[in-house]
Amino acid sequence: MQTQEFLLQTHIKAEALNAWREASWLLPAHDAALGEFSEIDLARAQLILDLQGIGVNDEAIPIVLDLIDQVHGLRRQLRWLISITKQDETATVQLLRSSGDQKH
């Protein structure tokens, strides 16, 4: 989405958006020069607004955002490890079945 639409949906001012981008709180995944924002950017902006709404000060927001990013990264790695484990289990079961078939 374009910058104007993003500002309308988040109900923030352009000055706040520029400050968030300068502070690296919000880094559009698409071409920032074109002002393209994704749904993830929209969700992150809402998170920043929620944090501010509950009284988290500007010095703590990057810490909270970093911790949340780390949690999401760990969840992504865990899903990957689980998928590898499932693949290994499937391969082991298939190997055991095929070796069992050869014995009979």
C-alpha positions in Angstrom: 0.0 0.0 0.0 1.1 3.5 -0.6 2.1 6.0 2.1 -1.2 7.9 2.1 -3.2 4.8 2.5 -0.9 3.6 5.3 -1.2 6.9 7.1 -5.0 6.7 6.8 -5.2 3.1 8.1 -2.9 3.7 11.0 -4.2 7.2 11.9 -0.7 8.5 12.4 0.8 11.6 11.0 3.6 11.7 8.4 6.0 13.2 10.9 5.5 10.2 13.2 6.0 7.8 10.3 9.2 9.6 9.3 10.4 9.5 12.9 9.6 5.8 13.2 11.4 5.0 10.0 14.5 7.1 11.1 14.5 5.2 14.4 14.2 1.9 12.5 11.0 1.0 14.3 9.3 0.6 11.0 11.2 -0.6 7.9 9.0 -1.2 4.9 9.7 -4.5 3.4 9.1 -3.2 -0.1 10.8 -0.3 -1.9 10.8 2.4 0.8 11.5 5.1 -1.8 8.2 4.4 -3.4 6.5 4.4 0.0 5.1 0.8 -0.3 4.0 -0.8 2.9 2.9 -4.4 3.6 0.4 -5.8 6.0 3.3 -6.6 8.3 4.2 -2.9 8.3 0.6 -2.1 9.2 0.6 -4.7 12.1 4.0 -3.3 13.4 2.7 0.2 13.3 -0.4 -0.9 15.2 1.9 -2.6 17.8 3.9 0.6 18.2 0.6 2.6 18.7 -0.5 -0.1 21.2 2.8 0.2 23.1 2.5 3.9 23.2 -1.1 3.6 24.3 -0.2 1.5 27.4 2.6 4.0 28.4 5.7 2.4 27.0 8.2 5.3 26.5 10.1 5.9 23.3 13.4 4.6 24.8 11.8 1.2 25.6 9.9 0.7 22.3 13.0 -0.4 20.3 13.8 -2.9 23.1 10.3 -4.3 23.0 10.3 -4.4 19.2 13.7 -6.2 19.2 12.4 -8.8 21.7 9.3 -9.4 19.7 11.4 -9.8 16.5 13.6 -12.3 18.4 10.6 -14.3 19.5 9.3 -14.4 15.9 12.7 -15.5 14.7 12.8 -18.3 17.3 9.3 -19.4 16.3 10.4 -19.6 12.7 13.5 -21.7 13.6 11.4 -24.0 15.8 8.9 -24.6 12.9 11.9 -25.4 10.7 13.3 -27.8 13.3 10.0 -29.5 13.7 9.6 -29.9 9.9 13.1 -31.5 9.8 12.3 -33.8 12.7 9.0 -34.9 10.9 10.9 -35.5 7.7 13.5 -37.6 9.6 10.7 -39.6 11.4 9.0 -40.2 8.0 12.2 -41.3 6.4 13.0 -43.6 9.4 9.5 -45.2 9.2 9.8 -45.7 5.5 13.2 -47.3 5.9 12.0 -49.6 8.7 9.0 -50.6 6.6 11.1 -51.3 3.5 13.6 -53.3 5.5 10.8 -55.3 7.1 9.3 -56.0 3.7 12.6 -57.4 2.5 12.8 -59.9 5.4 9.6 -61.7 4.4 
